[in-house]
Amino acid sequence: MSAQPQPYYTPEEYLALERAAEYKSEYLDGEIFAMVGTSTQHNVIALNIARRLGNELEDRPCHVYIGDVRVRVAASRLYTYPDVVALCGPQEFADDQKDTLLNPSLIVEVLSPSTEGYDRGEKFAHYWRLPSLTDYVLVAQDRVRVEHFQRQGDGWFVTAFTSLDETLLLPSLGTDLPLAAVYKNVDFPLSPRRSRGGGPFNARPLPAPTPAGFGPRRGPDG
């Protein structure tokens, strides 16, 4: 028996449904995918990051959003909800509802076992097509590890941090993100290797990933 074809939705139909829905869904090129809940640990980390950035940027023409603001990647027809989004300067929105952002400078995703592969590869391949995006940050929730992908020309440069004593610099926003602030009140065992460090490692240029053939996450979050 052949599988039933999935219904096709236009972006306008998706937005109409999404704005009336009680739960969030992602959209990719005609298909809608329901999102699932996140863990307490995930929420604590995302809130820590948004709070730190919000406090640091509050006296400047900057904006920080957590979880509930959609981002549209026009080039790949993706509508999605990053964990944390930030930018400085004028905001650009898809329409007068002002709930779908077009020009984030920073996107942060908190990793979980079911979404890490997508956030690290396929989703990043969508995000890098945003002309405004300068910084993409992946944050582990089961250990101290933050990866910072910074746009440099036509490619990306990645740096990983594994010490609570380290600080991630965000020159595009004129601020920084200490790992101690990222993991404040996060309850997990820290091995000596993870809680002590001698600075960033694995700093290397990273070629931009190919955008072809990618789809959104479907599994449960962690």
C-alpha positions in Angstrom: 0.0 0.0 0.0 1.4 3.4 -1.0 1.8 6.1 1.6 -0.8 8.9 1.5 0.7 12.1 0.0 1.3 14.9 2.5 -0.9 18.0 2.0 0.8 21.0 0.6 0.4 24.3 2.4 1.4 27.8 1.2 3.3 30.0 3.6 0.2 32.1 4.0 -1.9 29.1 4.9 0.8 28.0 7.4 0.9 31.4 9.1 -2.9 31.5 9.4 -3.0 28.1 11.0 0.0 28.8 13.2 -1.3 32.1 14.6 -4.6 30.3 15.6 -2.9 27.2 17.0 -2.3 26.3 20.6 1.0 24.7 19.9 4.0 25.6 17.7 4.9 24.1 14.3 7.7 24.5 11.9 7.2 24.9 8.1 9.4 23.8 5.3 8.6 24.2 1.6 4.9 23.3 1.9 5.0 20.9 4.9 4.1 21.5 8.5 5.8 19.7 11.4 4.6 19.9 14.9 7.2 20.8 17.5 7.5 19.0 20.8 8.3 20.1 24.3 11.7 20.6 25.8 13.3 19.6 29.1 13.7 21.8 32.1 17.5 21.8 31.6 17.0 23.0 28.0 14.7 25.8 29.2 17.1 26.9 32.0 20.0 27.2 29.6 18.0 29.1 27.0 16.6 31.5 29.6 20.1 32.1 31.1 21.4 33.1 27.6 18.5 35.4 26.9 18.7 37.0 30.3 22.4 37.6 30.0 22.2 39.1 26.5 19.1 41.1 27.4 20.8 42.7 30.4 24.0 43.5 28.4 22.1 45.0 25.5 19.2 46.7 27.3 20.6 50.3 26.9 21.2 49.9 23.1 18.9 49.5 20.1 19.1 45.7 20.3 16.5 43.0 20.7 16.7 39.5 22.3 14.0 36.9 21.9 13.5 33.4 23.4 11.6 30.6 21.8 8.4 32.2 20.6 9.5 34.4 17.8 9.5 32.7 14.3 12.4 33.2 12.0 11.9 32.9 8.2 14.6 31.7 5.9 13.2 32.9 2.6 15.9 31.1 0.5 14.8 27.6 1.7 11.1 28.4 2.6 11.7 27.6 6.2 9.8 29.0 9.2 11.2 27.9 12.5 11.6 28.9 16.2 15.2 29.2 17.4 15.8 28.9 21.1 17.4 32.4 21.3 17.6 35.1 18.7 19.3 38.5 18.9 20.1 41.5 16.7 21.1 45.1 17.0 19.6 47.8 14.8 16.3 47.9 12.9 14.2 44.7 12.8 12.7 43.4 9.6 9.4 41.4 9.8 7.6 39.3 7.2 4.3 41.3 7.6 2.4 43.7 9.8 1.9 41.0 12.5 5.6 41.4 13.5 5.9 37.9 14.7 8.1 36.5 12.0 11.7 37.9 12.0 13.7 38.1 8.9 17.1 39.5 10.0 18.6 37.8 13.1 22.3 38.4 13.7 22.7 35.7 16.4 20.9 32.4 16.6 21.4 30.0 19.6 20.2 26.4 19.7 20.3 24.2 22.8 21.2 20.7 21.7 19.4 17.5 22.7 19.9 13.9 21.6 17.0 13.9 19.1 17.8 17.3 17.5 21.6 17.6 17.6 22.2 16.2 14.2 19.6 18.5 12.6 20.8 21.6 14.5 24.4 20.9 13.7 24.0 20.1 10.0 20.7 20.4 8.2 19.3 23.3 10.2 22.6 25.2 10.0 22.5 24.8 6.3 19.2 26.7 6.3 20.3 29.3 8.7 23.6 30.2 6.9 21.4 31.4 4.0 20.2 34.3 6.1 22.3 37.2 4.9 22.0 38.9 8.3 23.3 36.0 10.3 26.8 36.4 11.7 26.8 34.1 14.7 25.4 30.6 15.3 25.9 29.1 18.7 25.2 25.5 19.7 25.0 24.7 23.5 25.2 21.2 25.0 22.8 20.6 27.9 24.5 17.4 29.2 28.0 18.8 29.7 29.9 22.1 29.4 30.4 22.6 25.7 29.5 25.6 23.6 30.4 25.8 19.9 30.5 29.2 18.2 30.2 29.4 14.4 31.2 32.9 13.2 30.7 34.0 9.6 33.9 35.1 7.9 33.5 36.0 4.2 31.9 33.1 2.4 32.6 30.5 5.1 32.3 30.0 8.8 34.9 29.7 11.6 34.1 27.5 14.5 35.5 27.6 18.0 34.5 25.2 20.9 34.6 26.0 24.6 34.5 23.5 27.4 35.4 25.5 30.6 33.1 27.5 32.8 36.0 30.0 33.0 35.8 30.8 29.3 33.9 33.6 27.6 32.5 33.6 24.1 32.9 36.9 22.3 30.2 38.3 20.1 31.7 41.3 18.3 28.8 41.7 16.0 26.6 42.5 19.0 29.3 44.3 21.0 29.0 41.9 23.9 30.1 38.5 25.2 28.6 35.3 26.7 30.4 33.8 29.7 29.9 30.1 30.0 29.4 30.5 33.7 26.3 32.5 32.9 25.2 30.0 30.3 25.2 27.1 32.7 24.1 29.0 35.9 21.8 26.7 37.9 22.2 23.8 35.5 22.5 20.6 37.5 24.8 18.0 35.9 28.0 16.4 37.1 31.1 18.1 35.8 34.3 16.1 35.3 37.7 17.8 35.9 38.3 17.8 32.1 35.0 19.6 31.5 35.1 22.1 34.3 38.7 23.2 33.8 40.2 24.4 30.6 43.0 26.2 28.9 41.0 28.2 26.4 39.1 27.5 23.2 40.1 24.5 21.1 39.2 23.1 17.7 39.3 26.6 16.3 39.2 26.1 12.5 37.6 27.4 9.4 34.4 25.6 8.4 33.1 25.7 4.8 29.4 26.6 4.4 27.2 23.5 4.3 25.2 22.6 1.3 21.5 23.5 1.7 20.0 20.8 -0.5 17.8 18.0 0.8 17.3 19.1 4.4 14.2 18.8 6.5 13.1 19.8 10.0 13.4 17.8 13.2 10.6 15.3 14.0 11.7 13.4 17.0 11.0 14.3 20.7 13.2 16.9 22.2 15.4 16.2 25.3 
